[in-house]
Amino acid sequence: GAPNVSTATAVREQHGHDESMHPCAPPDAVVWPQAVGQVQELAALCHRSRVPMVPFGTGTGLEGGVNAVQ
């Protein structure tokens, strides 16, 4: 929950593109886990729910790899 999860449009758009020419494709939510266990739980939840998990680093990629196209 808050403050570790956001569905705000501005946050989603920030995490929905990188430095590539591809248009923004924002995720449904952005999550900031605080511990390894939370990452493990999040990955398991996404797997069970068949929800893609898109890792985001600095957003400097040139391939559009952070775009949440599904």
CYANA upper distance limits for C-alpha pairs under 8 A (distance plus 0.5 A):
  1 GLY  CA      5 VAL  CA      5.89
  2 ALA  CA      6 SER  CA      7.48
  4 ASN  CA     31 VAL  CA      6.13
  4 ASN  CA     32 TRP  CA      5.45
  4 ASN  CA     33 PRO  CA      7.02
  5 VAL  CA     29 ALA  CA      7.37
  5 VAL  CA     30 VAL  CA      6.16
  5 VAL  CA     31 VAL  CA      4.95
  5 VAL  CA     32 TRP  CA      6.87
  6 SER  CA     11 VAL  CA      7.49
  6 SER  CA     12 ARG  CA      8.20
  6 SER  CA     29 ALA  CA      6.16
  6 SER  CA     30 VAL  CA      5.73
  6 SER  CA     31 VAL  CA      7.03
  7 THR  CA     11 VAL  CA      7.63
  7 THR  CA     12 ARG  CA      6.96
  7 THR  CA     28 ASP  CA      7.03
  7 THR  CA     29 ALA  CA      5.16
  7 THR  CA     30 VAL  CA      6.99
  8 ALA  CA     12 ARG  CA      6.67
  8 ALA  CA     29 ALA  CA      8.36
  9 THR  CA     13 GLU  CA      6.52
 10 ALA  CA     14 GLN  CA      6.66
 11 VAL  CA     15 HIS  CA      6.91
 11 VAL  CA     30 VAL  CA      7.78
 12 ARG  CA     16 GLY  CA      6.53
 12 ARG  CA     26 PRO  CA      5.66
 12 ARG  CA     27 PRO  CA      6.32
 12 ARG  CA     28 ASP  CA      7.56
 12 ARG  CA     29 ALA  CA      6.88
 12 ARG  CA     30 VAL  CA      6.89
 13 GLU  CA     17 HIS  CA      7.55
 13 GLU  CA     24 CYS  CA      7.19
 13 GLU  CA     25 ALA  CA      7.88
 13 GLU  CA     26 PRO  CA      5.57
 13 GLU  CA     27 PRO  CA      8.31
 14 GLN  CA     26 PRO  CA      8.21
 15 HIS  CA     26 PRO  CA      6.85
 15 HIS  CA     27 PRO  CA      7.78
 15 HIS  CA     30 VAL  CA      8.04
 15 HIS  CA     56 PHE  CA      7.46
 15 HIS  CA     59 GLY  CA      7.94
 15 HIS  CA     66 VAL  CA      7.64
 15 HIS  CA     67 ASN  CA      8.37
 16 GLY  CA     24 CYS  CA      5.70
 16 GLY  CA     25 ALA  CA      5.37
 16 GLY  CA     26 PRO  CA      4.25
 16 GLY  CA     27 PRO  CA      6.62
 16 GLY  CA     66 VAL  CA      6.59
 16 GLY  CA     67 ASN  CA      5.46
 16 GLY  CA     68 ALA  CA      6.90
 17 HIS  CA     22 HIS  CA      7.94
 17 HIS  CA     23 PRO  CA      7.48
 17 HIS  CA     24 CYS  CA      5.34
 17 HIS  CA     25 ALA  CA      7.01
 17 HIS  CA     26 PRO  CA      7.69
 17 HIS  CA     59 GLY  CA      7.54
 17 HIS  CA     64 GLY  CA      6.98
 17 HIS  CA     66 VAL  CA      6.47
 17 HIS  CA     67 ASN  CA      5.98
 18 ASP  CA     59 GLY  CA      5.11
 18 ASP  CA     60 THR  CA      6.02
 18 ASP  CA     61 GLY  CA      6.06
 18 ASP  CA     62 LEU  CA      7.08
 18 ASP  CA     63 GLU  CA      8.35
 18 ASP  CA     64 GLY  CA      6.53
 18 ASP  CA     65 GLY  CA      8.27
 18 ASP  CA     66 VAL  CA      7.16
 18 ASP  CA     67 ASN  CA      8.29
 19 GLU  CA     59 GLY  CA      7.26
 19 GLU  CA     60 THR  CA      5.85
 19 GLU  CA     61 GLY  CA      6.21
 19 GLU  CA     62 LEU  CA      5.76
 19 GLU  CA     63 GLU  CA      8.49
 19 GLU  CA     64 GLY  CA      8.15
 20 SER  CA     61 GLY  CA      7.22
 20 SER  CA     62 LEU  CA      4.73
 20 SER  CA     63 GLU  CA      6.18
 20 SER  CA     64 GLY  CA      6.12
 21 MET  CA     62 LEU  CA      8.19
 21 MET  CA     64 GLY  CA      8.20
 22 HIS  CA     64 GLY  CA      6.49
 24 CYS  CA     67 ASN  CA      7.04
 25 ALA  CA     67 ASN  CA      5.39
 25 ALA  CA     68 ALA  CA      5.74
 25 ALA  CA     69 VAL  CA      6.42
 26 PRO  CA     67 ASN  CA      6.88
 26 PRO  CA     68 ALA  CA      6.17
 26 PRO  CA     69 VAL  CA      8.48
 27 PRO  CA     67 ASN  CA      8.03
 27 PRO  CA     68 ALA  CA      5.68
 33 PRO  CA     38 GLN  CA      6.09
 33 PRO  CA     39 VAL  CA      6.46
 34 GLN  CA     38 GLN  CA      7.18
 35 ALA  CA     39 VAL  CA      7.17
 36 VAL  CA     40 GLN  CA      6.82
 37 GLY  CA     41 GLU  CA      6.69
 38 GLN  CA     42 LEU  CA      6.48
 39 VAL  CA     43 ALA  CA      6.55
 40 GLN  CA     44 ALA  CA      6.68
 41 GLU  CA     45 LEU  CA      6.58
 42 LEU  CA     46 CYS  CA      6.62
 43 ALA  CA     47 HIS  CA      6.59
 43 ALA  CA     53 MET  CA      7.80
 44 ALA  CA     48 ARG  CA      6.62
 45 LEU  CA     49 SER  CA      6.57
 46 CYS  CA     50 ARG  CA      6.25
 46 CYS  CA     51 VAL  CA      5.26
 46 CYS  CA     52 PRO  CA      6.97
 46 CYS  CA     53 MET  CA      7.12
 47 HIS  CA     51 VAL  CA      6.84
 47 HIS  CA     52 PRO  CA      8.12
 52 PRO  CA     70 GLN  CA      8.10
 54 VAL  CA     66 VAL  CA      6.64
 54 VAL  CA     67 ASN  CA      8.43
 54 VAL  CA     68 ALA  CA      7.48
 55 PRO  CA     66 VAL  CA      7.45
 56 PHE  CA     66 VAL  CA      6.75
 59 GLY  CA     66 VAL  CA      8.11
 61 GLY  CA     65 GLY  CA      7.74
